[in-house]
Amino acid sequence: MIDTDHHRGLEEAHALAEALRPALHRLYRQLRRESDDPGLSPLHALLLVAVMRQPGIGVAELARMEKLRGPTISGHVKAMERDGLIIRSAPDPSDRRRNGLIATEKGQELIKSLKQRRTDWLASELVKLSADQRAAIRAAIAPLEEIGQ
């Protein structure tokens, strides 16, 4: 009996994933389309947020975290420095070759503005839904946050 319940649960989870994945993908694409800044590529926004979350992160560590090659990240970091989005911190006294990355005020403001545009767009879409639909979305937030933890 338990095996049948487990099998049924797996089938239900798979069907739910099949229905949820395209909806999440469309929402994410639309959210990005509505809020992206022409002066900030999606990759640079991603890297900038990572630097803001971990001020002083090194280029190699950032590359590992984002699963990109070191030379690839280095080119993007140089472009972001040139654009005034990040700066390098003073060298680490224990390893003069290592210096971390820090988001500038300009970089932080760009990300803050991007997040605000995304929130504004999402709110403008949510207000079009019924109170019951908004309640259903609110109820789904906690379980969705558990996925991938």
C-alpha positions as semicolon CSV with decimal commas, in nm:
position;residue;x (nm);y (nm);z (nm)
1;M;0,000;0,000;0,000
2;I;0,273;0,243;0,095
3;D;0,456;0,169;-0,232
4;T;0,140;0,252;-0,432
5;D;0,092;0,578;-0,242
6;H;0,455;0,670;-0,303
7;H;0,421;0,589;-0,674
8;R;0,100;0,795;-0,696
9;G;0,275;1,083;-0,519
10;L;0,561;1,073;-0,769
11;E;0,319;1,073;-1,062
12;E;0,128;1,366;-0,913
13;A;0,451;1,558;-0,849
14;H;0,566;1,496;-1,207
15;A;0,234;1,618;-1,350
16;L;0,249;1,926;-1,127
17;A;0,607;1,996;-1,240
18;E;0,499;1,965;-1,606
19;A;0,225;2,224;-1,548
20;L;0,427;2,457;-1,325
21;R;0,753;2,475;-1,520
22;P;0,616;2,649;-1,833
23;A;0,410;2,891;-1,622
24;L;0,715;2,987;-1,414
25;H;0,929;3,016;-1,727
26;R;0,678;3,250;-1,899
27;L;0,644;3,461;-1,584
28;Y;1,021;3,488;-1,545
29;R;1,071;3,581;-1,913
30;Q;0,797;3,843;-1,897
31;L;0,933;3,984;-1,571
32;R;1,276;4,023;-1,730
33;R;1,137;4,168;-2,052
34;E;0,935;4,431;-1,865
35;S;1,217;4,544;-1,640
36;D;1,554;4,490;-1,804
37;D;1,777;4,792;-1,829
38;P;1,934;4,844;-2,173
39;G;2,249;4,963;-1,997
40;L;2,283;4,642;-1,795
41;S;2,299;4,296;-1,952
42;P;2,119;4,012;-1,770
43;L;2,456;3,847;-1,696
44;H;2,602;4,169;-1,553
45;A;2,290;4,212;-1,340
46;L;2,333;3,855;-1,211
47;L;2,703;3,912;-1,135
48;L;2,633;4,248;-0,972
49;V;2,372;4,094;-0,742
50;A;2,621;3,819;-0,649
51;V;2,885;4,083;-0,564
52;M;2,629;4,277;-0,359
53;R;2,539;3,961;-0,165
54;Q;2,905;3,881;-0,098
55;P;3,106;4,204;-0,094
56;G;3,476;4,130;-0,138
57;I;3,415;3,810;-0,338
58;G;3,708;3,720;-0,562
59;V;3,685;3,675;-0,937
60;A;3,768;3,301;-0,917
61;E;3,508;3,247;-0,645
62;L;3,249;3,440;-0,848
63;A;3,329;3,223;-1,154
64;R;3,286;2,902;-0,950
65;M;2,964;3,026;-0,794
66;E;2,813;3,119;-1,132
67;K;2,962;2,811;-1,305
68;L;3,151;3,016;-1,562
69;R;3,513;2,995;-1,674
70;G;3,764;3,230;-1,510
71;P;3,862;3,407;-1,834
72;T;3,494;3,459;-1,920
73;I;3,424;3,619;-1,581
74;S;3,742;3,829;-1,598
75;G;3,626;3,994;-1,920
76;H;3,285;4,070;-1,771
77;V;3,439;4,203;-1,449
78;K;3,664;4,437;-1,650
79;A;3,364;4,564;-1,848
80;M;3,167;4,617;-1,526
81;E;3,461;4,808;-1,375
82;R;3,481;5,019;-1,690
83;D;3,107;5,091;-1,660
84;G;3,154;5,199;-1,298
85;L;2,938;4,919;-1,154
86;I;3,205;4,751;-0,941
87;I;3,546;4,830;-0,802
88;R;3,823;4,610;-0,667
89;S;3,891;4,632;-0,298
90;A;4,240;4,678;-0,160
91;P;4,456;4,365;-0,194
92;D;4,431;4,099;0,076
93;P;4,734;4,147;0,308
94;S;4,787;3,769;0,323
95;D;4,771;3,732;-0,056
96;R;4,860;4,047;-0,250
97;R;4,727;3,892;-0,574
98;R;4,375;3,857;-0,435
99;N;4,145;4,153;-0,418
100;G;3,772;4,133;-0,387
101;L;3,495;4,296;-0,582
102;I;3,260;4,557;-0,439
103;A;2,950;4,709;-0,600
104;T;2,969;5,084;-0,646
105;E;2,684;5,317;-0,554
106;K;2,596;5,333;-0,925
107;G;2,582;4,952;-0,943
108;Q;2,371;4,928;-0,629
109;E;2,129;5,192;-0,760
110;L;2,092;5,008;-1,093
111;I;1,999;4,684;-0,914
112;K;1,764;4,867;-0,677
113;S;1,593;5,029;-0,978
114;L;1,572;4,695;-1,161
115;K;1,412;4,525;-0,859
116;Q;1,166;4,814;-0,822
117;R;1,062;4,792;-1,189
118;R;1,008;4,417;-1,151
119;T;0,803;4,466;-0,835
120;D;0,597;4,741;-0,998
121;W;0,527;4,529;-1,307
122;L;0,433;4,225;-1,100
123;A;0,204;4,432;-0,877
124;S;0,033;4,577;-1,186
125;E;-0,038;4,220;-1,305
126;L;-0,144;4,089;-0,963
127;V;-0,399;4,368;-0,917
128;K;-0,579;4,238;-1,228
129;L;-0,649;3,906;-1,051
130;S;-0,938;3,837;-0,818
131;A;-0,889;3,843;-0,442
132;D;-0,921;3,461;-0,440
133;Q;-0,653;3,426;-0,709
134;R;-0,417;3,654;-0,516
135;A;-0,486;3,450;-0,200
136;A;-0,398;3,129;-0,389
137;I;-0,069;3,282;-0,504
138;R;0,003;3,405;-0,150
139;A;-0,062;3,051;-0,017
140;A;0,178;2,905;-0,277
141;I;0,473;3,128;-0,181
142;A;0,588;2,929;0,124
143;P;0,586;2,588;-0,052
144;L;0,759;2,739;-0,358
145;E;1,032;2,884;-0,135
146;E;1,106;2,533;-0,005
147;I;1,186;2,405;-0,356
148;G;1,558;2,403;-0,420
149;Q;1,655;2,484;-0,062
